[in-house]
Amino acid sequence: MLSFRETNRRNPGRIPALGLRVLALIAISIALMYFDNRDNHLNTVRKSIGAAVYPLRVVVDAPISFWNWFGDLTTTRNELETELDHLNAERLLTHVRLQKLQALEAENVRLRALLEARARVRDEVRVAEIMFVDANPYDHSLIINVGSRDGVFNGQALVDAKGVVGQVIKAGLMTSQAMLISDTDHALPVEVNRNGLRTIVVGTGEIDNLKLPFVVNNADIRAGDLLVTSGLGGAFPAGYPVAVVNSVTRNPQEPFAEVTATPAASLGQVREVMLIFAGGTRNAPGVGDE
């Protein structure tokens, strides 16, 4: 306390001088604000000071700016990864739906073709779906989803929208087994649609190839001829497309020509078939019944 009082005694005008300086600074500040507000005389000074202080502001603000930039970068990356995962999942879902639509479209085309073929068929028919196809290359058979309770009988003809597919060989109660015309054990009486020449088509074990082993060398048959069912034998009604002749090779040393044909029906792609009930045979016993 004594030292403080002694200091005040030695410098009696210090506090009043400080007060005058503060008042002077306030007055100058008011005057500067007044003139700057009216005529903007201090813009140049303000810009100069701002330019001089800008590097310091940048240095001071750099850590905060870097942290904000890093946070935005991390957030943006996470958002992009999330959006990418969402788009990938959506793409897969869309692809699956597209495949389903394509399958439905193909099935619709097949069913429309069957309906159109059914309208052209005079006999009574029933549409059946294929449940199983034998994978054995030497046994061309399939299982359909109808049986004897639906009027199916052994020996009954199966066709699709394009032609003959095969015939039933074993009619069960609810399902039936059918043999394709390409099976090596299958033979079918046919005739050339162009001139009525009758012969027999047999399977070769190849899904897209048939042969006509009993055509004599001088027979009137050529590539491109349509073969249709002749109606002989009673299993297949007459007039259904069977195959188209591919090639005819005549060897003078042999009694019969080598004739091959392609099935009219899509044997390797068929999904639905039609069973033919010709002449009131729905409840009649078929070929092979005991």
KANOR-V334951 format. One record per residue. N is the residue number from 1. D_FIRST is the distance of its C-alpha to the first C-alpha in Angstrom with 1 decimal. Layout:
n | d_first
N | D_FIRST
N | D_FIRST
This chain:
n | d_first
1 | 0.0
2 | 3.8
3 | 5.5
4 | 5.2
5 | 6.3
6 | 8.6
7 | 9.9
8 | 10.7
9 | 12.4
10 | 14.4
11 | 15.5
12 | 16.1
13 | 19.0
14 | 17.9
15 | 17.6
16 | 20.8
17 | 22.6
18 | 22.0
19 | 23.3
20 | 26.4
21 | 27.1
22 | 27.1
23 | 29.4
24 | 31.6
25 | 32.0
26 | 32.9
27 | 35.4
28 | 36.9
29 | 37.2
30 | 39.0
31 | 41.3
32 | 42.2
33 | 42.9
34 | 45.0
35 | 47.1
36 | 47.4
37 | 48.6
38 | 51.2
39 | 52.6
40 | 51.2
41 | 50.1
42 | 47.6
43 | 50.0
44 | 50.6
45 | 46.9
46 | 46.4
47 | 49.3
48 | 48.2
49 | 44.7
50 | 46.4
51 | 48.8
52 | 46.1
53 | 44.0
54 | 47.2
55 | 47.4
56 | 43.9
57 | 44.7
58 | 47.8
59 | 46.0
60 | 43.4
61 | 46.2
62 | 48.7
63 | 47.9
64 | 48.0
65 | 51.2
66 | 52.8
67 | 52.1
68 | 53.6
69 | 56.6
70 | 57.2
71 | 57.0
72 | 59.4
73 | 61.7
74 | 61.8
75 | 62.3
76 | 65.1
77 | 66.8
78 | 66.8
79 | 68.1
80 | 70.8
81 | 71.9
82 | 72.1
83 | 74.1
84 | 76.3
85 | 77.1
86 | 77.8
87 | 80.1
88 | 81.9
89 | 82.5
90 | 83.7
91 | 86.0
92 | 87.6
93 | 88.1
94 | 89.7
95 | 91.9
96 | 93.1
97 | 93.8
98 | 95.6
99 | 97.8
100 | 98.6
101 | 99.5
102 | 101.7
103 | 103.4
104 | 104.0
105 | 105.3
106 | 107.7
107 | 108.9
108 | 109.4
109 | 111.5
110 | 113.6
111 | 114.2
112 | 115.1
113 | 117.6
114 | 119.0
115 | 119.4
116 | 121.1
117 | 123.4
118 | 124.1
119 | 125.2
120 | 127.7
121 | 129.0
122 | 132.0
123 | 131.8
124 | 129.5
125 | 126.3
126 | 123.2
127 | 119.9
128 | 118.5
129 | 115.3
130 | 115.4
131 | 113.5
132 | 114.1
133 | 115.7
134 | 117.2
135 | 115.5
136 | 118.7
137 | 120.0
138 | 123.6
139 | 123.3
140 | 122.5
141 | 121.9
142 | 119.4
143 | 118.6
144 | 118.5
145 | 117.0
146 | 120.3
147 | 123.2
148 | 126.5
149 | 125.0
150 | 124.4
151 | 128.0
152 | 127.3
153 | 130.3
154 | 131.2
155 | 132.3
156 | 130.5
157 | 129.5
158 | 125.9
159 | 125.0
160 | 121.8
161 | 121.4
162 | 123.2
163 | 125.9
164 | 127.2
165 | 124.6
166 | 126.7
167 | 128.3
168 | 127.5
169 | 128.8
170 | 127.4
171 | 126.6
172 | 124.4
173 | 123.5
174 | 120.2
175 | 120.0
176 | 122.6
177 | 123.0
178 | 124.4
179 | 125.7
180 | 124.9
181 | 127.8
182 | 126.4
183 | 127.0
184 | 129.8
185 | 131.7
186 | 131.8
187 | 134.7
188 | 135.2
189 | 138.3
190 | 137.5
191 | 139.3
192 | 138.6
193 | 137.6
194 | 139.4
195 | 142.9
196 | 142.9
197 | 143.4
198 | 142.8
199 | 141.2
200 | 138.6
201 | 134.9
202 | 133.4
203 | 129.9
204 | 128.9
205 | 125.7
206 | 123.6
207 | 121.7
208 | 122.7
209 | 126.2
210 | 129.6
211 | 133.1
212 | 136.6
213 | 138.9
214 | 142.2
215 | 142.5
216 | 145.7
217 | 145.6
218 | 147.5
219 | 145.5
220 | 144.0
221 | 140.3
222 | 137.6
223 | 133.9
224 | 132.1
225 | 134.5
226 | 133.0
227 | 134.2
228 | 134.3
229 | 135.4
230 | 139.2
231 | 139.3
232 | 141.6
233 | 140.8
234 | 139.4
235 | 135.8
236 | 134.5
237 | 135.6
238 | 137.1
239 | 135.2
240 | 131.7
241 | 130.2
242 | 130.0
243 | 129.4
244 | 129.9
245 | 132.2
246 | 130.3
247 | 133.0
248 | 136.7
249 | 138.2
250 | 142.0
251 | 143.6
252 | 147.4
253 | 147.8
254 | 146.1
255 | 147.5
256 | 144.1
257 | 141.4
258 | 137.8
259 | 135.9
260 | 132.2
261 | 130.2
262 | 126.6
263 | 125.9
264 | 125.3
265 | 122.7
266 | 119.3
267 | 120.0
268 | 116.7
269 | 114.5
270 | 116.2
271 | 113.9
272 | 116.2
273 | 120.0
274 | 122.8
275 | 125.5
276 | 128.9
277 | 131.0
278 | 134.3
279 | 137.3
280 | 136.0
281 | 135.0
282 | 131.8
283 | 133.4
284 | 136.0
285 | 135.9
286 | 135.1
287 | 136.1
288 | 135.5
289 | 135.4
290 | 137.2
